[in-house]
Amino acid sequence: MALGAADDVGLTEQVAAATGRALAAVGINLDFAPVADVNSNPANPVIGDRSFGADPALAARHVAAFVRGLQSAGVGATLKHFPGHGDTSTDSHLALPVVDRSLKELRTTEFVPFRAGVAAGAAAVMSAHIVLPRLDPDLPATLSRRAMHGLLREELGFEGVGVTDALDMRAIAERYDAGTATVMALQAGVDLPLTLGPVEEHRRVLQRVEGALASGELSGTGLAEARARLARFALEFPALPTGGRMDEGVEAADRAVMARATKTGLVTLGRLPRLGPGTRVAFLASGEVRASAASQVSAKPADELVAELLRRGVDVSRLELAPGETSDPTPWLGGMSALPQVVLYASTSRTRLASAEAATARRAAAWARHTGVPYAHVALWNPYSAELLPGPALLAFGYRGSAAAAVADALMGEATVGTLPAPISSLA
């Protein structure tokens, strides 16, 4: 969404090319990006800031630019999650979402970025584990030939590699074993079913595929076509690792592109309080959060911002909130040795802010308002958290890389230029 907020297709293409060069240097020739979903549902727990935005035309032009940039660096691009995961309120890692849209609605919204990506020459398309009742009421798109062949290949004219999202996600795994799901995906017209797990699991899947071939359940002709598409991909995008080595000048320029994209994509809602060296700031944020539903990895998004403010001489006192728990920050705020000059709350979750933490943040904002201390919310990850909290707000769409420096610049008075890529409003 930061790229959607910057809305500079040339910049998006440069970011994608820089990404591609870094991936190619370590021998990666296929990137499961970009997300081509139109994030039309603010409560979407799995797409959110991974989408370029809520407008199909905005998403389409940036999807096409990302494909061009990534593939210019010798790395294949993957449009995901077809036919469109943007209007869901369920995470397919955890359950099976249902999108009750007509084909007409899909063609005017969800399909728009996918068409643009296909036209730009995207090497691959990844399926979505979602049910579209008006297309196929019985099967998720990943396993539906109506979706993966009828819509993707016949209607959109896609001739590249069809990939499934991971078949161990609960949307699939709670209904089918890995071998059965793999056979069904191949029957649907997918070329590259993704199965995770140990080697033994892969062997069982392959045995199931071999059995399906032997029995005629799977078409040998269909598999031959899939292998041919994979072979064409391998010839067009050969893996040529350099051991991670890149020209120092190119790498420095690529890092500068990333920093510029981060800064250009910042969006301000309302008027932020201005910090400076010596400003006393009461800073509230969760400590460790789960990075995503697809992983058990944890992250500490607020740490680098605090460190960056301290490096600039801002006097930061931090209250670390417990994720998922409501607390009353007013005793801490009122008990500080000197009244803070600014209260900052940073939301750090990838998904929309939990109601318990939102309640804590609102208490901090109410204390600031009562005492006359300026308050602001910094959305370090999911921008829709701003809809649950009073303003003003600074939307960063992510916390990695140069984000901390860019956010600190904005808090210290540098103007932001990004525009909202989706309808988001901070509460009055």
N, C-alpha and C positions, 0 to 999 in steps of 0.2 A: 504493500500500500504506500510505502514511502515513495516508490517510483511513480505510482499513480498520482500521488499528491504533488510531486514535482512536475508531472505531465510533460516531460521532455523526451520524445521518443528517441532522439539522438543519444541522450544520456542513458536511457534504458538499454539501448544497443551497446553502448560502451561498457556498461556494467556487466552485461551478459558476456561480452567478448573477454573482459578481464576475468570473469568467473571461468570461462572456458579455457583460457590459457593456464590458469592455476590447476584446473582439473587435468588437462592434457599432460601437464608436466609430471604428474604422478601416475600417468597411464590410464586415466579414466576417460572413456570415449562415449559414454552415454550418461546424461544427466536427467534425472526425473524432475524436470522443470521445463517450462514455467507452469504454475497453476493458472489454468484458463477459466476457472470458475468465476462466475459473477456473484459476488457475495451480497445477495439481495436480502438476506436474513441477518439482522444485527445480533441475534442470539445464536448464530452458528458457532458450535463449540470446536470445530475442527478446521475450518478454512480461515475465516477472519482475516487477519493481516497478511496472510499468504496470497490472497487475491489482490489484483491491482485495484479493485474497487467495485462499486455497486452498479456502475453504468456499463452496459454491454459495449458501447462504442469505445469508451475509455479503455476497458479491459482488452478489447480487440486490437487496438493500435499498439498497445504495449506488449501483448502476447506476440504479435508479429515481429516487433522490434527485438524482443528477447530471443526469439528463434533465430533471426538473422545474425545477431551478435554472437550467440553461443556457437552456432554452426560455422561461423567464419573462423573460429578458433579450432575447428576440427573435432568438436564434441556434439553429438546428436542431442537434439532437444526432444522433450516428451511433454505433450499437452495432457494435462490432467485436471479433473477426474471426469472423464466422459461417461454419460451425456451432460453432466453438470451437478456439482455437489454444493452449490452456493446457497440454495434455498432449503437447507436442512437445519433442524434444531437438535439432531441426534448425531453423536460421534460414531462413525462406522467402525472405529477400533473397538467399540464397546457394545454396539447393537446395530440393527439393520434399519437405516432411515427409509422413510417413504416420502416421495415427492409427487404430490397429486397435481401435476401440471399436464395440460393438453399438449399435443404435438405442436399446435400453433404457438402456444406460449413458449415451448422449448425453442422453436425456430426463431422467435423474435428476441429471445433473451439468452438462454444458455448456449445455444449453438453459435452465436455471433462470434465470440472469441475463438472457438474451435475452427470455424470456417476460415478466419483470418490466419490462424496458425497453420492450418493445412495449406492454404494458399501461399504462405511464406516458405513452405517446404519442410515442415517439421518432420523429423525422422521417425518419431514414435508417438503413440497416444496411449495413455493409461486409463483403464476403466475405473468406474466408481461402483462401490458396493452399496447401491441404492436401488430401491424398487420404484419403478414408474408404472403405477397401476394401469394407466391409459395406453401404455405401450405393451407391457408384459406383466400381468398381475401376479404371475407365479414365480418369476425368477428375478434376482438382482441383475443389474445391467451387465456385470462381469460375466455372468453365466448365460446371458440371453443372446441368442443369435439375432433376434430382432434389433437389439441395440448394437452389438459389436460387429455385425455384418450388414444388416439392413440399413441402419442409420449411418454408421461410421463409414462403411466402404461404399455402399450403393448410393446413399443420398449425399454424403459429404465428399465422396470421391477419394477417400484416403487410401493410399497404396503402400504406406510404410508399415512399420512394425507395431502390432497391437500387443500391449502389455497389460497384465492384471495388476491391480493393487495387491498388497500382500494377502495371500489366501489364508493366513493364520489369524487375520483380524476376526473379531467375534461375529461380525455381520455375516461372514461365511462359515467360520469354523464351528459355530454353534449349531449349524444346520447340516454341514457336510464334512466328511473326513477329507484330509488333504488330497488323497488320491482321486476320490470321486470329484472333488471340486476342480482338480487339474484337468481331468477328462472332460468335464462339462465346459470348462473355459475353452479348451481346444475345439470342442464341438461348436462353440459359439463363434469361433473365428479368430480367437486370440492366438498369437504366435509365441508369446513368451510368458507363461504362467510363473508367478513369483511364489515360491514356497520357502519359508524359513525353517528353522529348526536344525537338529543334528543330522549328520550324514545318513544315519539309519532311516530317518524320516524321508530323505530324498530317495533312498533306495526303494523304500516302500512305494513311493509315488511313481517312480519309474517302472516298477513291476506292475503297478495298476495300469499305467499307460500301455505297456507292452501287451498286457492281457486284453485291453480294450482294442488294440490293433489286431491281435490274433482272432478275436471273436467277431470283428467287423463293427464293433460299437464305435470305433474311431476310423475315419477314412484315411487310408494311406496317401491318397491324393491331396487331401487337406493338409496333412503334415508335411508333405513334400513342398507345397506352396508356402507353408510357414518357414520351413528351412531355407527356401530360396530368398524369402524376404530378409531373413536374418543374415544370410550370406551377402546380400547386396549391401546391407547396413555395414557389415564388417569391412567390406571393400571400400565403401565411401568414407567411413570413419575409423581408420585403423588406429589401434592403441600404440602410441609411440612415446613411451615414458622417457623422461630425461633425468630420472632420479630426483625429481622435485626441483631441479635447477632451472632458474629463469634468468634472463638477462637482467642485471640489476636496474638498469634504466627503465626497462619495460615494467618490472615489478613495482618500482617506485611510482611510475605513472599510473599503473592500475590501482595502487592503494590511494592515490590522490583522487582518482575517479570515484572510488567507493566513498571516500570522505565527502566529496562534493555532492554525491547523490544523497547521502545521509542528511547533510545540512540543508540541501534544497528541498527535501521532503518533509521537513518539520512544519507542523501546523499549529497555530495559536488560536485558541478560542477565548475571547475576552482579552483583558489587559493584565499581563503578568507583572507581579512585583519585581523590582530590579534589585539584584544582589551586587555586592562589591566586596573587596577585601575588608574583613572585619565585620561584615554583616552577621548578626547572630541569627542562625537558622535552626529551628526545631524541625527535624527531618524524620518522618514516619514512613516505614516501608516494611514489608515482609522480608525475612532473611532468605531462607532457602525455599525455592518453589520447584515443582516438577516441570521439567522442560517441555514435555509433551505427552499425549496419551499413547504415542507410539513407542515410548521409551521410558525406562526407569531413571534416566539421567536427571540429576537435579541441577539447578542453576541459581545464581545469586545476582539477579539483574541490577539491584540498586547499589551494589558494592563499588563498582567503578565510578558511578556518578558521585557518590560521597567522596571517594578518593580524589576525583577531579576537582570538586569544589574546595576541598581542603588544600590541594596543591595551589589553588588560586587565592588562598588566604581567607576564604569564607570560614566563619566560625560555626562549624556544624556540630550540633548535638543530635544523636540518633536514638530513636526508640524503635526497636525491632519488634514487629508484630508477629504473632503466631498465625500462620495461614489457617483459614477456616474458623477462627475463633473471634468472637466479639469481645472487645475490651474497652475500657474507659481511659482514654489518654489524658484526660483533663488533670488528674493529680500530678502526672509527670510534667505536663506543660506549666501548670501553676506553681510547681515546686522548683522550677529552674532557678538558679542563683541570680540570673538577670532575665527579665522578660524578653522572649525572643522578638526579633524585629520582623521575622517572616516565618510562617508555618508552611512547610512543604510536605505534601503527601505524595508518594510515588506508588502507583499501582504496577505490579510486576508480573502478573499472571498472563499466560498465553491465552487462556480462555477468558470469557467475560467475568468480571470481578464477582466473587462470592458475596452473598448478601451480608454475611457476618462481617467481613472486612470492610464492605461499603458502609455499614453502620458505624464502625470504628472511625473511618475517615470522616463521615459526616459529623461525628461528635467533635473531632479535632477542628473541623471547619466552623462549627457553631461556637466553639470556645474562642477561636480567632476573631470571629465576627463580634462576639460579645465584648471582647477586650480591645477591639480596634486594631488588631494585628493583621496585616495582609496575609492572605492564604492563596495557595495555588496547588493544583493537582498536576503531576507529571505522569502521563501514561507512557510508561517505558515499554509496553508491549501491546496488549490489546487496546485499540483506540476506543472501542465501544464502552469501556469502563467509564468514560467521561459522561455518558448518558445517565449514570447512577449517582453522580456526585456534583456538588456545587462548583461553579467556575471561579476564576478562570482556569484554563487547562492548556497544557503543552503536550501535543501528541507526537511521539517519536517513532512509533510503529516497530520498535525493536531496540535492543540494548547493546548489541555487540559492536566490535570494531571501534569506529570513530564516533559512535552515538553519544557516549558520555561527554566528549569534548564539544560536540555540536549542541547538546542540551545545555551544557554549562554556558556556552556562548550566548544562547538565547536567554537564559536566566539572568545573565549579566548585561543584557540590554541589546544584543544584536537582533535585528529584525528577522523574522521568519517569512518565507515567501511561498510555502506550500499551500495548496488549496485542498479542501476536503474531497477525497475520492469516493466518499460514501456519506449518506446523511448521518451526521453525528452532532449532537448538541449537548453542551454542558448545562446542567440544571441551574436555574437562576438562584 
